[in-house]
Amino acid sequence: MKKLAIIPAYNEKQSIIFTVEDIKQNAPDFDYVIINDCSTDNTMDICKYNGYNVLNLPINLGIGGAVQTGYLYAYNYGYDIAVQFDGDGQHKAEYLDAMAEYLVEHNLDMVIGSRFIDNEGFQSTWIRRIGIKYFTALIKIISGKTITDPTSGMRMCNKKTIEMFANEYPRDYPEPESTMRLIRHRRKIEEFPVEMRDRQGGVSFISPLVSVYYMLKVTLAIIIERVR
């Protein structure tokens, strides 16, 4: 099976080499593509210097647009499996083969790498954990489905889901909303226990003020997704 790691990257000069080498060493069956989301640092120069497979977006599309570009790449090149693998070094490539096996063996449409099944490794900041618990509860109330890590970016999809996300994908803070979309379409989703690291470089753009906007916007998007 053709398997692809989609690496969205915005100003990841401190971690992009670490991220790509992790995949090469610990998940060699996976191809990868870096989606450089118009970085303002020298992320693109680093990718070119090291001969990495990279798509350079001419304008900043945000995380949703960058990831959708990766799904378009996966769809156009006939990949059977695609996984989002963040460029900040938080995700561990050692889990990718096991996640792919689980996806195929259980005939799933998406597998989410969850930090909160075994509760090991980096558990995110306290303010993000509040948001994670909130979205877990919201999705449970609306759909009856328990997703312990709804904001996890480590999400692996089958070919049918690749096609869906290539055609339509939320622009901002896409993980909870796109998960709700799959639930609405009665796609099969399960979680897989993983450990994550703290980011290996750079700074998160989600400040306390942005977090409030995030909570309100994604709540509305999930509710609208449910009633569509």
C-alpha positions, 0 to 999 in steps of 0.5 A: 500500500502507498502511504504518505505523511503530510507535514504542514509547516509554518516557521519550523526551521528549528524542528523540520529536520528532526521531523523528517529524519524521524519519519525516514528512520522510524517509518521508512515505508511512508513517503512524506510531503512537506507543505510549506505554508509561506513560512517567513523564516528559512524553513523553505531554504532548509528543505531545499538544502536537504533535498526534502520533498516540499510544496511551497504555498505562495500565500499563507493558507493556515493549517486547514489549507496546508493540510488540505493541500497535502490531501490533494497531493495524496489523492492525485498521486494515488495514496492508499493511506495518509497521515497528518504529521505536524512539523513541530516535532511533537508526533512520533513516527514510531507509531505510524506502522502500527496505526496503519495496521490498525486502520487496515485490520479494523477497516476504519476510515480514520485513526486518531493518535490519542495522548489520553488513552494511556496518559503517557508522554507530553499531555499538552498545556493545562489550558489546552487540556481544558479545551480538549476535555470540552470538545470531547464532551461536546462531541459526545453530547452531540453524536454519542461518540467518545473521542478522547483527543479531538484536537490531535493532529496525528490523524491517519485516513484511508483512501475514501477519507483522503478523497473527502478531505481533498475536496472539502476541509475546514480552514481554521482549527480543523481537527474537531470539525472534520472529525464531526463531519466524518461522524455525520457521514457515519464513517468508522473512527477509532483512536490509537494510544500514542505518546507525544513530545513537547514541540521541538522548536518554535512557538504556538500561535494559540494564546489565551485570547486566541483560545477563547476565539477557538472555543467559540468558533469550533463549537459553532462549527461542530453544531452546524456540522451536526445539523447539516 
